[in-house]
């Protein structure tokens, strides 16, 4: 069950415009990931009022705490 990931990269550097990444599962959009200089946000499909936000420090902690270590 693979996810489809499409990335829309702005013409300007991160800071003045967010990177927007559209995530699909089985061909259906499940949400968007927005990446900016200050944080990372998750917008679930159909929910444009309540997003989830993490600072980069919180994001790093999540990966360190819950991520699986893999060999390259």
N, C-alpha and C positions, 0 to 999 in steps of 0.2 A: 504494500500500500504506500506508494511513493507520493511525495508532495511535489507540486509544481511551484517553483519560485521564480518570479519575474521581478527584475530590478529596474527601477526608473532612476537614473542618476542625473541630478541637476547639472546645469552648465556652470554654475558657480560652486565654490567650495562649500563644504559643510559649515554651517554657521548662519549664512544668509538664506539658505534653502536646506530643507531636510532631504535625506535620502528616503525614498519610499519603496518598500519591498512588498509586493502582493503575494500572498501565500494561498495556494489552492490545494485541496485534497480531493482526489477522485474527480478532478475537473470543476469542482465547486469552490468558490472563494470562501476561505474561513477567516480572513482578516488581513490587516496591513501592519507592517512593522515600519515605524518611522525612526530614523536615526539622525540625531543632531549633535552639535558640539557638547551640549549640556546633559543630555539624557537619551534614553531609548524608550519608545512608547509602542504599545500594542493596542490596535483598534480592532476589536472583534467585528465580524461581518454584521451589518445591520445595526450596530450600536455606535452612533456618532456623537453621543453625549458623554458617555462614560468610558474613558480609556484607562489603560494600566500604564504606569510610568515607573521607570527605575533610573536612578542616577548611574553613572558609569561605575562608581564604587560599589553600589548594590548589585549591579550586573556582574561585576568581577567576583563578588562574594558568592553569588548564586552558582557560578561555574566552578569556583574552588570547592564549595561545599557539596554541591549536588551533581556536578559533571562527572562523566566517566573518563578515566585516563585511557588513552589509546596510543599505540605506537604509530609513528609516521612511516 
